[in-house]
Structures are given as structure tokens and as C-alpha cells.
Amino acid sequence: MAGPRIVSHSVRVLGANPENVRRWAGSAALFGIAAGSGVLFIGECLPPAKTDFFCKLPVVGNYWKDYAAKSEE
């Protein structure tokens, strides 16, 4: 007779287990950073994005505030 069999049940969410998530997390983060940077780069030329988003950035917002003031004159 064989002893009790140990079965490990891995949690799967939408077909991904923790090992796969850990393996792909770095690539997904880099892709997200690249996609977000691309959207911000393209969105920079839109006037509503300048006044509503870029001017409100804490460190570099003054760059777009000066640019928006010059374009309004």
C-alpha cells in the first residue's frame, strides 16, 4: 500500500498561476511604461492635455504653464 498522496493546488486566475505571473510581471511593467510614455508624448501636442494634465504636474508643470500663457497671448 502506498501512503497518502500530496496534491498541491495552485491558484489560477484566468489561466495564470503565480509562477507565470511572476515570470511575466517585468515584461508587462516595461510594456506599460513604454505605452504610457508614448501616450504622453503624443498627447503633449493637444491643447487640452497641456492645460488639464501637464500644467498640474508637481515638478515640471511650470514648463507647460509658461508655454500655455505664451500661446494665449
PDB file of N, CA, C, O and CB in Angstrom:
ATOM      1  N   MET A   1       0.817  -1.174   0.000  1.00  0.00           N
ATOM      2  CA  MET A   1       0.000   0.000   0.000  1.00  0.00           C
ATOM      3  C   MET A   1       0.863   1.240   0.000  1.00  0.00           C
ATOM      4  O   MET A   1       1.891   1.332   0.671  1.00  0.00           O
ATOM      5  CB  MET A   1      -0.931  -0.004   1.182  1.00  0.00           C
ATOM      6  N   ALA A   2       0.407   2.159  -0.764  1.00  0.00           N
ATOM      7  CA  ALA A   2       1.112   3.433  -0.840  1.00  0.00           C
ATOM      8  C   ALA A   2       0.541   4.377   0.203  1.00  0.00           C
ATOM      9  O   ALA A   2      -0.616   4.264   0.609  1.00  0.00           O
ATOM     10  CB  ALA A   2       1.005   4.050  -2.259  1.00  0.00           C
ATOM     11  N   GLY A   3       1.373   5.298   0.619  1.00  0.00           N
ATOM     12  CA  GLY A   3       0.938   6.279   1.608  1.00  0.00           C
ATOM     13  C   GLY A   3       0.061   7.342   0.967  1.00  0.00           C
ATOM     14  O   GLY A   3      -0.241   7.267  -0.224  1.00  0.00           O
ATOM     15  N   PRO A   4      -0.343   8.322   1.745  1.00  0.00           N
ATOM     16  CA  PRO A   4      -1.196   9.385   1.204  1.00  0.00           C
ATOM     17  C   PRO A   4      -0.458  10.201   0.154  1.00  0.00           C
ATOM     18  O   PRO A   4       0.735  10.481   0.273  1.00  0.00           O
ATOM     19  CB  PRO A   4      -1.687  10.304   2.328  1.00  0.00           C
ATOM     20  N   ARG A   5      -1.176  10.557  -0.837  1.00  0.00           N
ATOM     21  CA  ARG A   5      -0.601  11.331  -1.936  1.00  0.00           C
ATOM     22  C   ARG A   5      -0.802  12.814  -1.652  1.00  0.00           C
ATOM     23  O   ARG A   5      -1.910  13.244  -1.332  1.00  0.00           O
ATOM     24  CB  ARG A   5      -1.245  10.936  -3.300  1.00  0.00           C
ATOM     25  N   ILE A   6       0.266  13.595  -1.767  1.00  0.00           N
ATOM     26  CA  ILE A   6       0.194  15.031  -1.534  1.00  0.00           C
ATOM     27  C   ILE A   6      -0.059  15.718  -2.867  1.00  0.00           C
ATOM     28  O   ILE A   6       0.712  15.572  -3.816  1.00  0.00           O
ATOM     29  CB  ILE A   6       1.498  15.564  -0.864  1.00  0.00           C
ATOM     30  N   VAL A   7      -1.135  16.458  -2.920  1.00  0.00           N
ATOM     31  CA  VAL A   7      -1.507  17.171  -4.136  1.00  0.00           C
ATOM     32  C   VAL A   7      -1.500  18.653  -3.806  1.00  0.00           C
ATOM     33  O   VAL A   7      -2.175  19.097  -2.877  1.00  0.00           O
ATOM     34  CB  VAL A   7      -2.910  16.708  -4.682  1.00  0.00           C
ATOM     35  N   SER A   8      -0.740  19.406  -4.569  1.00  0.00           N
ATOM     36  CA  SER A   8      -0.739  20.856  -4.356  1.00  0.00           C
ATOM     37  C   SER A   8      -1.668  21.501  -5.379  1.00  0.00           C
ATOM     38  O   SER A   8      -1.574  21.240  -6.578  1.00  0.00           O
ATOM     39  CB  SER A   8       0.709  21.446  -4.467  1.00  0.00           C
ATOM     40  N   HIS A   9      -2.548  22.330  -4.892  1.00  0.00           N
ATOM     41  CA  HIS A   9      -3.482  23.024  -5.763  1.00  0.00           C
ATOM     42  C   HIS A   9      -2.998  24.446  -5.930  1.00  0.00           C
ATOM     43  O   HIS A   9      -2.944  25.211  -4.967  1.00  0.00           O
ATOM     44  CB  HIS A   9      -4.929  22.986  -5.197  1.00  0.00           C
ATOM     45  N   SER A  10      -2.653  24.793  -7.130  1.00  0.00           N
ATOM     46  CA  SER A  10      -2.186  26.134  -7.426  1.00  0.00           C
ATOM     47  C   SER A  10      -3.375  27.014  -7.775  1.00  0.00           C
ATOM     48  O   SER A  10      -4.298  26.595  -8.473  1.00  0.00           O
ATOM     49  CB  SER A  10      -1.156  26.120  -8.576  1.00  0.00           C
ATOM     50  N   VAL A  11      -3.334  28.221  -7.284  1.00  0.00           N
ATOM     51  CA  VAL A  11      -4.401  29.167  -7.575  1.00  0.00           C
ATOM     52  C   VAL A  11      -4.240  29.638  -9.009  1.00  0.00           C
ATOM     53  O   VAL A  11      -3.155  30.049  -9.421  1.00  0.00           O
ATOM     54  CB  VAL A  11      -4.382  30.368  -6.584  1.00  0.00           C
ATOM     55  N   ARG A  12      -5.325  29.575  -9.764  1.00  0.00           N
ATOM     56  CA  ARG A  12      -5.287  30.009 -11.160  1.00  0.00           C
ATOM     57  C   ARG A  12      -6.369  31.055 -11.368  1.00  0.00           C
ATOM     58  O   ARG A  12      -7.537  30.835 -11.047  1.00  0.00           O
ATOM     59  CB  ARG A  12      -5.478  28.805 -12.137  1.00  0.00           C
ATOM     60  N   VAL A  13      -5.964  32.191 -11.908  1.00  0.00           N
ATOM     61  CA  VAL A  13      -6.896  33.259 -12.229  1.00  0.00           C
ATOM     62  C   VAL A  13      -6.770  33.532 -13.718  1.00  0.00           C
ATOM     63  O   VAL A  13      -5.713  33.950 -14.191  1.00  0.00           O
ATOM     64  CB  VAL A  13      -6.619  34.550 -11.380  1.00  0.00           C
ATOM     65  N   LEU A  14      -7.835  33.298 -14.447  1.00  0.00           N
ATOM     66  CA  LEU A  14      -7.855  33.459 -15.907  1.00  0.00           C
ATOM     67  C   LEU A  14      -6.734  32.677 -16.576  1.00  0.00           C
ATOM     68  O   LEU A  14      -6.149  33.135 -17.557  1.00  0.00           O
ATOM     69  CB  LEU A  14      -7.745  34.934 -16.278  1.00  0.00           C
ATOM     70  N   GLY A  15      -6.439  31.503 -16.047  1.00  0.00           N
ATOM     71  CA  GLY A  15      -5.449  30.634 -16.645  1.00  0.00           C
ATOM     72  C   GLY A  15      -4.018  30.943 -16.264  1.00  0.00           C
ATOM     73  O   GLY A  15      -3.102  30.319 -16.800  1.00  0.00           O
ATOM     74  N   ALA A  16      -3.789  31.880 -15.361  1.00  0.00           N
ATOM     75  CA  ALA A  16      -2.423  32.232 -14.966  1.00  0.00           C
ATOM     76  C   ALA A  16      -2.203  31.846 -13.516  1.00  0.00           C
ATOM     77  O   ALA A  16      -2.990  32.210 -12.643  1.00  0.00           O
ATOM     78  CB  ALA A  16      -2.154  33.744 -15.173  1.00  0.00           C
ATOM     79  N   ASN A  17      -1.153  31.122 -13.265  1.00  0.00           N
ATOM     80  CA  ASN A  17      -0.808  30.781 -11.896  1.00  0.00           C
ATOM     81  C   ASN A  17       0.274  31.746 -11.394  1.00  0.00           C
ATOM     82  O   ASN A  17       0.836  32.495 -12.193  1.00  0.00           O
ATOM     83  CB  ASN A  17      -0.328  29.302 -11.800  1.00  0.00           C
ATOM     84  N   PRO A  18       0.574  31.746 -10.115  1.00  0.00           N
ATOM     85  CA  PRO A  18       1.550  32.704  -9.585  1.00  0.00           C
ATOM     86  C   PRO A  18       2.930  32.635 -10.246  1.00  0.00           C
ATOM     87  O   PRO A  18       3.603  33.658 -10.373  1.00  0.00           O
ATOM     88  CB  PRO A  18       1.705  32.483  -8.118  1.00  0.00           C
ATOM     89  N   GLU A  19       3.346  31.469 -10.656  1.00  0.00           N
ATOM     90  CA  GLU A  19       4.651  31.351 -11.317  1.00  0.00           C
ATOM     91  C   GLU A  19       4.666  32.097 -12.641  1.00  0.00           C
ATOM     92  O   GLU A  19       5.626  32.802 -12.951  1.00  0.00           O
ATOM     93  CB  GLU A  19       5.007  29.880 -11.544  1.00  0.00           C
ATOM     94  N   ASN A  20       3.600  31.941 -13.425  1.00  0.00           N
ATOM     95  CA  ASN A  20       3.527  32.646 -14.711  1.00  0.00           C
ATOM     96  C   ASN A  20       3.418  34.153 -14.510  1.00  0.00           C
ATOM     97  O   ASN A  20       4.018  34.929 -15.253  1.00  0.00           O
ATOM     98  CB  ASN A  20       2.332  32.141 -15.532  1.00  0.00           C
ATOM     99  N   VAL A  21       2.653  34.563 -13.507  1.00  0.00           N
ATOM    100  CA  VAL A  21       2.518  35.994 -13.240  1.00  0.00           C
ATOM    101  C   VAL A  21       3.864  36.582 -12.854  1.00  0.00           C
ATOM    102  O   VAL A  21       4.232  37.657 -13.327  1.00  0.00           O
ATOM    103  CB  VAL A  21       1.483  36.249 -12.129  1.00  0.00           C
ATOM    104  N   ARG A  22       4.591  35.894 -12.009  1.00  0.00           N
ATOM    105  CA  ARG A  22       5.913  36.360 -11.592  1.00  0.00           C
ATOM    106  C   ARG A  22       6.872  36.419 -12.780  1.00  0.00           C
ATOM    107  O   ARG A  22       7.707  37.319 -12.864  1.00  0.00           O
ATOM    108  CB  ARG A  22       6.483  35.445 -10.498  1.00  0.00           C
ATOM    109  N   ARG A  23       6.751  35.465 -13.690  1.00  0.00           N
ATOM    110  CA  ARG A  23       7.639  35.415 -14.840  1.00  0.00           C
ATOM    111  C   ARG A  23       7.372  36.573 -15.808  1.00  0.00           C
ATOM    112  O   ARG A  23       8.312  37.124 -16.380  1.00  0.00           O
ATOM    113  CB  ARG A  23       7.484  34.081 -15.561  1.00  0.00           C
ATOM    114  N   TRP A  24       6.110  36.944 -15.995  1.00  0.00           N
ATOM    115  CA  TRP A  24       5.745  37.961 -16.973  1.00  0.00           C
ATOM    116  C   TRP A  24       5.598  39.363 -16.379  1.00  0.00           C
ATOM    117  O   TRP A  24       5.375  40.316 -17.126  1.00  0.00           O
ATOM    118  CB  TRP A  24       4.466  37.569 -17.639  1.00  0.00           C
ATOM    119  N   ALA A  25       5.714  39.514 -15.079  1.00  0.00           N
ATOM    120  CA  ALA A  25       5.478  40.816 -14.442  1.00  0.00           C
ATOM    121  C   ALA A  25       6.462  41.873 -14.919  1.00  0.00           C
ATOM    122  O   ALA A  25       6.060  43.009 -15.168  1.00  0.00           O
ATOM    123  CB  ALA A  25       5.567  40.685 -12.930  1.00  0.00           C
ATOM    124  N   GLY A  26       7.725  41.537 -15.053  1.00  0.00           N
ATOM    125  CA  GLY A  26       8.731  42.509 -15.502  1.00  0.00           C
ATOM    126  C   GLY A  26       8.473  42.987 -16.920  1.00  0.00           C
ATOM    127  O   GLY A  26       8.555  44.182 -17.204  1.00  0.00           O
ATOM    128  N   SER A  27       8.167  42.065 -17.800  1.00  0.00           N
ATOM    129  CA  SER A  27       7.878  42.440 -19.185  1.00  0.00           C
ATOM    130  C   SER A  27       6.612  43.285 -19.278  1.00  0.00           C
ATOM    131  O   SER A  27       6.558  44.248 -20.043  1.00  0.00           O
ATOM    132  CB  SER A  27       7.736  41.191 -20.056  1.00  0.00           C
ATOM    133  N   ALA A  28       5.603  42.927 -18.504  1.00  0.00           N
ATOM    134  CA  ALA A  28       4.358  43.690 -18.529  1.00  0.00           C
ATOM    135  C   ALA A  28       4.571  45.102 -17.991  1.00  0.00           C
ATOM    136  O   ALA A  28       3.995  46.059 -18.509  1.00  0.00           O
ATOM    137  CB  ALA A  28       3.275  42.973 -17.715  1.00  0.00           C
ATOM    138  N   ALA A  29       5.400  45.234 -16.952  1.00  0.00           N
ATOM    139  CA  ALA A  29       5.679  46.563 -16.397  1.00  0.00           C
ATOM    140  C   ALA A  29       6.426  47.423 -17.411  1.00  0.00           C
ATOM    141  O   ALA A  29       6.099  48.598 -17.583  1.00  0.00           O
ATOM    142  CB  ALA A  29       6.498  46.446 -15.095  1.00  0.00           C
ATOM    143  N   LEU A  30       7.410  46.862 -18.073  1.00  0.00           N
ATOM    144  CA  LEU A  30       8.154  47.621 -19.081  1.00  0.00           C
ATOM    145  C   LEU A  30       7.257  48.019 -20.256  1.00  0.00           C
ATOM    146  O   LEU A  30       7.360  49.132 -20.772  1.00  0.00           O
ATOM    147  CB  LEU A  30       9.348  46.801 -19.588  1.00  0.00           C
ATOM    148  N   PHE A  31       6.392  47.118 -20.666  1.00  0.00           N
ATOM    149  CA  PHE A  31       5.459  47.437 -21.749  1.00  0.00           C
ATOM    150  C   PHE A  31       4.520  48.558 -21.327  1.00  0.00           C
ATOM    151  O   PHE A  31       4.237  49.459 -22.116  1.00  0.00           O
ATOM    152  CB  PHE A  31       4.650  46.190 -22.157  1.00  0.00           C
ATOM    153  N   GLY A  32       4.034  48.512 -20.089  1.00  0.00           N
ATOM    154  CA  GLY A  32       3.142  49.552 -19.590  1.00  0.00           C
ATOM    155  C   GLY A  32       3.822  50.904 -19.514  1.00  0.00           C
ATOM    156  O   GLY A  32       3.217  51.923 -19.845  1.00  0.00           O
ATOM    157  N   ILE A  33       5.065  50.925 -19.085  1.00  0.00           N
ATOM    158  CA  ILE A  33       5.821  52.181 -19.022  1.00  0.00           C
ATOM    159  C   ILE A  33       6.032  52.738 -20.423  1.00  0.00           C
ATOM    160  O   ILE A  33       5.875  53.938 -20.647  1.00  0.00           O
ATOM    161  CB  ILE A  33       7.182  51.969 -18.320  1.00  0.00           C
ATOM    162  N   ALA A  34       6.386  51.876 -21.358  1.00  0.00           N
ATOM    163  CA  ALA A  34       6.609  52.328 -22.737  1.00  0.00           C
ATOM    164  C   ALA A  34       5.315  52.833 -23.367  1.00  0.00           C
ATOM    165  O   ALA A  34       5.318  53.860 -24.046  1.00  0.00           O
ATOM    166  CB  ALA A  34       7.196  51.189 -23.586  1.00  0.00           C
ATOM    167  N   ALA A  35       4.221  52.128 -23.152  1.00  0.00           N
ATOM    168  CA  ALA A  35       2.940  52.552 -23.725  1.00  0.00           C
ATOM    169  C   ALA A  35       2.473  53.863 -23.105  1.00  0.00           C
ATOM    170  O   ALA A  35       1.990  54.744 -23.816  1.00  0.00           O
ATOM    171  CB  ALA A  35       1.874  51.465 -23.524  1.00  0.00           C
ATOM    172  N   GLY A  36       2.609  54.002 -21.799  1.00  0.00           N
ATOM    173  CA  GLY A  36       2.230  55.246 -21.134  1.00  0.00           C
ATOM    174  C   GLY A  36       3.063  56.417 -21.572  1.00  0.00           C
ATOM    175  O   GLY A  36       2.539  57.515 -21.759  1.00  0.00           O
ATOM    176  N   SER A  37       4.362  56.207 -21.742  1.00  0.00           N
ATOM    177  CA  SER A  37       5.240  57.275 -22.223  1.00  0.00           C
ATOM    178  C   SER A  37       4.864  57.689 -23.638  1.00  0.00           C
ATOM    179  O   SER A  37       4.880  58.874 -23.970  1.00  0.00           O
ATOM    180  CB  SER A  37       6.707  56.827 -22.177  1.00  0.00           C
ATOM    181  N   GLY A  38       4.529  56.718 -24.463  1.00  0.00           N
ATOM    182  CA  GLY A  38       4.117  57.037 -25.832  1.00  0.00           C
ATOM    183  C   GLY A  38       2.832  57.844 -25.870  1.00  0.00           C
ATOM    184  O   GLY A  38       2.714  58.785 -26.654  1.00  0.00           O
ATOM    185  N   VAL A  39       1.878  57.491 -25.039  1.00  0.00           N
ATOM    186  CA  VAL A  39       0.618  58.232 -24.990  1.00  0.00           C
ATOM    187  C   VAL A  39       0.862  59.655 -24.509  1.00  0.00           C
ATOM    188  O   VAL A  39       0.291  60.600 -25.055  1.00  0.00           O
ATOM    189  CB  VAL A  39      -0.397  57.524 -24.073  1.00  0.00           C
ATOM    190  N   LEU A  40       1.702  59.817 -23.494  1.00  0.00           N
ATOM    191  CA  LEU A  40       2.008  61.164 -23.003  1.00  0.00           C
ATOM    192  C   LEU A  40       2.767  61.975 -24.045  1.00  0.00           C
ATOM    193  O   LEU A  40       2.533  63.175 -24.189  1.00  0.00           O
ATOM    194  CB  LEU A  40       2.821  61.088 -21.711  1.00  0.00           C
ATOM    195  N   PHE A  41       3.666  61.334 -24.764  1.00  0.00           N
ATOM    196  CA  PHE A  41       4.430  62.034 -25.798  1.00  0.00           C
ATOM    197  C   PHE A  41       3.519  62.520 -26.922  1.00  0.00           C
ATOM    198  O   PHE A  41       3.656  63.648 -27.394  1.00  0.00           O
ATOM    199  CB  PHE A  41       5.521  61.120 -26.366  1.00  0.00           C
ATOM    200  N   ILE A  42       2.592  61.670 -27.347  1.00  0.00           N
ATOM    201  CA  ILE A  42       1.663  62.052 -28.410  1.00  0.00           C
ATOM    202  C   ILE A  42       0.646  63.072 -27.895  1.00  0.00           C
ATOM    203  O   ILE A  42       0.266  63.994 -28.616  1.00  0.00           O
ATOM    204  CB  ILE A  42       0.939  60.810 -28.966  1.00  0.00           C
ATOM    205  N   GLY A  43       0.208  62.902 -26.643  1.00  0.00           N
ATOM    206  CA  GLY A  43      -0.782  63.799 -26.080  1.00  0.00           C
ATOM    207  C   GLY A  43      -0.253  65.170 -25.733  1.00  0.00           C
ATOM    208  O   GLY A  43      -1.033  66.081 -25.456  1.00  0.00           O
ATOM    209  N   GLU A  44       1.058  65.335 -25.744  1.00  0.00           N
ATOM    210  CA  GLU A  44       1.638  66.628 -25.392  1.00  0.00           C
ATOM    211  C   GLU A  44       1.251  67.726 -26.382  1.00  0.00           C
ATOM    212  O   GLU A  44       1.179  68.893 -25.996  1.00  0.00           O
ATOM    213  CB  GLU A  44       3.147  66.513 -25.320  1.00  0.00           C
ATOM    214  N   CYS A  45       1.009  67.394 -27.605  1.00  0.00           N
ATOM    215  CA  CYS A  45       0.701  68.399 -28.615  1.00  0.00           C
ATOM    216  C   CYS A  45      -0.761  68.829 -28.593  1.00  0.00           C
ATOM    217  O   CYS A  45      -1.131  69.752 -29.319  1.00  0.00           O
ATOM    218  CB  CYS A  45       1.050  67.874 -29.980  1.00  0.00           C
ATOM    219  N   LEU A  46      -1.593  68.197 -27.792  1.00  0.00           N
ATOM    220  CA  LEU A  46      -3.009  68.558 -27.704  1.00  0.00           C
ATOM    221  C   LEU A  46      -3.204  69.651 -26.645  1.00  0.00           C
ATOM    222  O   LEU A  46      -2.784  69.471 -25.501  1.00  0.00           O
ATOM    223  CB  LEU A  46      -3.875  67.307 -27.365  1.00  0.00           C
ATOM    224  N   PRO A  47      -3.824  70.767 -26.996  1.00  0.00           N
ATOM    225  CA  PRO A  47      -4.002  71.858 -26.030  1.00  0.00           C
ATOM    226  C   PRO A  47      -4.759  71.474 -24.760  1.00  0.00           C
ATOM    227  O   PRO A  47      -4.361  71.921 -23.685  1.00  0.00           O
ATOM    228  CB  PRO A  47      -4.717  72.980 -26.689  1.00  0.00           C
ATOM    229  N   PRO A  48      -5.826  70.675 -24.817  1.00  0.00           N
ATOM    230  CA  PRO A  48      -6.478  70.314 -23.555  1.00  0.00           C
ATOM    231  C   PRO A  48      -5.572  69.501 -22.635  1.00  0.00           C
ATOM    232  O   PRO A  48      -5.653  69.627 -21.413  1.00  0.00           O
ATOM    233  CB  PRO A  48      -7.744  69.533 -23.835  1.00  0.00           C
ATOM    234  N   ALA A  49      -4.723  68.682 -23.208  1.00  0.00           N
ATOM    235  CA  ALA A  49      -3.810  67.896 -22.380  1.00  0.00           C
ATOM    236  C   ALA A  49      -2.797  68.799 -21.694  1.00  0.00           C
ATOM    237  O   ALA A  49      -2.415  68.551 -20.550  1.00  0.00           O
ATOM    238  CB  ALA A  49      -3.089  66.837 -23.225  1.00  0.00           C
ATOM    239  N   LYS A  50      -2.360  69.847 -22.387  1.00  0.00           N
ATOM    240  CA  LYS A  50      -1.401  70.774 -21.778  1.00  0.00           C
ATOM    241  C   LYS A  50      -2.017  71.488 -20.592  1.00  0.00           C
ATOM    242  O   LYS A  50      -1.407  71.563 -19.525  1.00  0.00           O
ATOM    243  CB  LYS A  50      -0.910  71.796 -22.806  1.00  0.00           C
ATOM    244  N   THR A  51      -3.220  72.015 -20.767  1.00  0.00           N
ATOM    245  CA  THR A  51      -3.822  72.823 -19.705  1.00  0.00           C
ATOM    246  C   THR A  51      -4.399  71.955 -18.585  1.00  0.00           C
ATOM    247  O   THR A  51      -4.341  72.352 -17.421  1.00  0.00           O
ATOM    248  CB  THR A  51      -4.917  73.715 -20.284  1.00  0.00           C
ATOM    249  N   ASP A  52      -4.943  70.804 -18.899  1.00  0.00           N
ATOM    250  CA  ASP A  52      -5.603  69.990 -17.887  1.00  0.00           C
ATOM    251  C   ASP A  52      -4.673  69.012 -17.180  1.00  0.00           C
ATOM    252  O   ASP A  52      -4.874  68.713 -16.003  1.00  0.00           O
ATOM    253  CB  ASP A  52      -6.722  69.237 -18.511  1.00  0.00           C
ATOM    254  N   PHE A  53      -3.684  68.523 -17.863  1.00  0.00           N
ATOM    255  CA  PHE A  53      -2.849  67.471 -17.263  1.00  0.00           C
ATOM    256  C   PHE A  53      -1.417  67.931 -17.013  1.00  0.00           C
ATOM    257  O   PHE A  53      -0.935  67.878 -15.881  1.00  0.00           O
ATOM    258  CB  PHE A  53      -2.835  66.247 -18.159  1.00  0.00           C
ATOM    259  N   PHE A  54      -0.742  68.378 -18.056  1.00  0.00           N
ATOM    260  CA  PHE A  54       0.683  68.662 -17.934  1.00  0.00           C
ATOM    261  C   PHE A  54       0.976  69.857 -17.031  1.00  0.00           C
ATOM    262  O   PHE A  54       1.997  69.863 -16.344  1.00  0.00           O
ATOM    263  CB  PHE A  54       1.271  68.906 -19.297  1.00  0.00           C
ATOM    264  N   CYS A  55       0.117  70.858 -17.014  1.00  0.00           N
ATOM    265  CA  CYS A  55       0.330  72.029 -16.155  1.00  0.00           C
ATOM    266  C   CYS A  55       0.199  71.677 -14.687  1.00  0.00           C
ATOM    267  O   CYS A  55       0.716  72.400 -13.835  1.00  0.00           O
ATOM    268  CB  CYS A  55      -0.656  73.133 -16.507  1.00  0.00           C
ATOM    269  N   LYS A  56      -0.479  70.586 -14.373  1.00  0.00           N
ATOM    270  CA  LYS A  56      -0.719  70.205 -12.987  1.00  0.00           C
ATOM    271  C   LYS A  56       0.318  69.223 -12.444  1.00  0.00           C
ATOM    272  O   LYS A  56       0.187  68.765 -11.309  1.00  0.00           O
ATOM    273  CB  LYS A  56      -2.087  69.605 -12.862  1.00  0.00           C
ATOM    274  N   LEU A  57       1.330  68.896 -13.218  1.00  0.00           N
ATOM    275  CA  LEU A  57       2.376  68.010 -12.728  1.00  0.00           C
ATOM    276  C   LEU A  57       3.195  68.739 -11.659  1.00  0.00           C
ATOM    277  O   LEU A  57       3.495  69.921 -11.828  1.00  0.00           O
ATOM    278  CB  LEU A  57       3.287  67.531 -13.895  1.00  0.00           C
ATOM    279  N   PRO A  58       3.559  68.074 -10.578  1.00  0.00           N
ATOM    280  CA  PRO A  58       4.196  68.765  -9.465  1.00  0.00           C
ATOM    281  C   PRO A  58       5.558  69.372  -9.768  1.00  0.00           C
ATOM    282  O   PRO A  58       5.810  70.504  -9.356  1.00  0.00           O
ATOM    283  CB  PRO A  58       4.337  67.833  -8.345  1.00  0.00           C
ATOM    284  N   VAL A  59       6.429  68.689 -10.454  1.00  0.00           N
ATOM    285  CA  VAL A  59       7.806  69.163 -10.605  1.00  0.00           C
ATOM    286  C   VAL A  59       8.012  69.956 -11.889  1.00  0.00           C
ATOM    287  O   VAL A  59       8.637  71.016 -11.865  1.00  0.00           O
ATOM    288  CB  VAL A  59       8.762  67.992 -10.576  1.00  0.00           C
ATOM    289  N   VAL A  60       7.505  69.469 -12.987  1.00  0.00           N
ATOM    290  CA  VAL A  60       7.767  70.089 -14.286  1.00  0.00           C
ATOM    291  C   VAL A  60       6.568  70.826 -14.862  1.00  0.00           C
ATOM    292  O   VAL A  60       6.591  71.195 -16.036  1.00  0.00           O
ATOM    293  CB  VAL A  60       8.214  69.046 -15.258  1.00  0.00           C
ATOM    294  N   GLY A  61       5.533  71.049 -14.083  1.00  0.00           N
ATOM    295  CA  GLY A  61       4.330  71.694 -14.578  1.00  0.00           C
ATOM    296  C   GLY A  61       4.549  73.135 -14.998  1.00  0.00           C
ATOM    297  O   GLY A  61       3.822  73.650 -15.848  1.00  0.00           O
ATOM    298  N   ASN A  62       5.545  73.795 -14.412  1.00  0.00           N
ATOM    299  CA  ASN A  62       5.800  75.197 -14.768  1.00  0.00           C
ATOM    300  C   ASN A  62       6.214  75.353 -16.227  1.00  0.00           C
ATOM    301  O   ASN A  62       5.965  76.400 -16.824  1.00  0.00           O
ATOM    302  CB  ASN A  62       6.879  75.777 -13.866  1.00  0.00           C
ATOM    303  N   TYR A  63       6.837  74.340 -16.809  1.00  0.00           N
ATOM    304  CA  TYR A  63       7.239  74.409 -18.214  1.00  0.00           C
ATOM    305  C   TYR A  63       6.012  74.590 -19.100  1.00  0.00           C
ATOM    306  O   TYR A  63       6.026  75.424 -20.006  1.00  0.00           O
ATOM    307  CB  TYR A  63       8.017  73.138 -18.624  1.00  0.00           C
ATOM    308  N   TRP A  64       4.969  73.836 -18.857  1.00  0.00           N
ATOM    309  CA  TRP A  64       3.771  73.916 -19.687  1.00  0.00           C
ATOM    310  C   TRP A  64       2.908  75.119 -19.323  1.00  0.00           C
ATOM    311  O   TRP A  64       2.182  75.620 -20.182  1.00  0.00           O
ATOM    312  CB  TRP A  64       2.958  72.640 -19.556  1.00  0.00           C
ATOM    313  N   LYS A  65       2.957  75.604 -18.081  1.00  0.00           N
ATOM    314  CA  LYS A  65       2.209  76.802 -17.712  1.00  0.00           C
ATOM    315  C   LYS A  65       2.738  78.003 -18.477  1.00  0.00           C
ATOM    316  O   LYS A  65       1.959  78.806 -18.990  1.00  0.00           O
ATOM    317  CB  LYS A  65       2.291  77.054 -16.196  1.00  0.00           C
ATOM    318  N   ASP A  66       4.065  78.132 -18.560  1.00  0.00           N
ATOM    319  CA  ASP A  66       4.659  79.236 -19.322  1.00  0.00           C
ATOM    320  C   ASP A  66       4.314  79.107 -20.794  1.00  0.00           C
ATOM    321  O   ASP A  66       4.015  80.107 -21.447  1.00  0.00           O
ATOM    322  CB  ASP A  66       6.188  79.270 -19.138  1.00  0.00           C
ATOM    323  N   TYR A  67       4.349  77.896 -21.327  1.00  0.00           N
ATOM    324  CA  TYR A  67       4.052  77.674 -22.740  1.00  0.00           C
ATOM    325  C   TYR A  67       2.590  77.991 -23.029  1.00  0.00           C
ATOM    326  O   TYR A  67       2.278  78.580 -24.065  1.00  0.00           O
ATOM    327  CB  TYR A  67       4.375  76.222 -23.142  1.00  0.00           C
ATOM    328  N   ALA A  68       1.695  77.609 -22.129  1.00  0.00           N
ATOM    329  CA  ALA A  68       0.279  77.876 -22.341  1.00  0.00           C
ATOM    330  C   ALA A  68      -0.009  79.370 -22.265  1.00  0.00           C
ATOM    331  O   ALA A  68      -0.849  79.874 -23.011  1.00  0.00           O
ATOM    332  CB  ALA A  68      -0.566  77.123 -21.315  1.00  0.00           C
ATOM    333  N   ALA A  69       0.671  80.080 -21.378  1.00  0.00           N
ATOM    334  CA  ALA A  69       0.466  81.525 -21.261  1.00  0.00           C
ATOM    335  C   ALA A  69       0.970  82.251 -22.514  1.00  0.00           C
ATOM    336  O   ALA A  69       0.337  83.208 -22.961  1.00  0.00           O
ATOM    337  CB  ALA A  69       1.181  82.069 -20.005  1.00  0.00           C
ATOM    338  N   LYS A  70       2.081  81.819 -23.079  1.00  0.00           N
ATOM    339  CA  LYS A  70       2.620  82.442 -24.282  1.00  0.00           C
ATOM    340  C   LYS A  70       1.714  82.178 -25.488  1.00  0.00           C
ATOM    341  O   LYS A  70       1.574  83.050 -26.346  1.00  0.00           O
ATOM    342  CB  LYS A  70       4.039  81.924 -24.560  1.00  0.00           C
ATOM    343  N   SER A  71       1.114  81.031 -25.568  1.00  0.00           N
ATOM    344  CA  SER A  71       0.266  80.719 -26.723  1.00  0.00           C
ATOM    345  C   SER A  71      -1.071  81.456 -26.647  1.00  0.00           C
ATOM    346  O   SER A  71      -1.701  81.697 -27.677  1.00  0.00           O
ATOM    347  CB  SER A  71       0.026  79.205 -26.811  1.00  0.00           C
ATOM    348  N   GLU A  72      -1.506  81.814 -25.444  1.00  0.00           N
ATOM    349  CA  GLU A  72      -2.773  82.527 -25.312  1.00  0.00           C
ATOM    350  C   GLU A  72      -2.638  84.011 -25.697  1.00  0.00           C
ATOM    351  O   GLU A  72      -3.629  84.648 -26.052  1.00  0.00           O
ATOM    352  CB  GLU A  72      -3.293  82.403 -23.877  1.00  0.00           C
ATOM    353  N   GLU A  73      -1.447  84.548 -25.629  1.00  0.00           N
ATOM    354  CA  GLU A  73      -1.254  85.974 -25.934  1.00  0.00           C
ATOM    355  C   GLU A  73      -1.303  86.271 -27.406  1.00  0.00           C
ATOM    356  O   GLU A  73      -1.157  87.425 -27.808  1.00  0.00           O
ATOM    357  CB  GLU A  73       0.053  86.449 -25.386  1.00  0.00           C
TER     358      GLU A  73
END
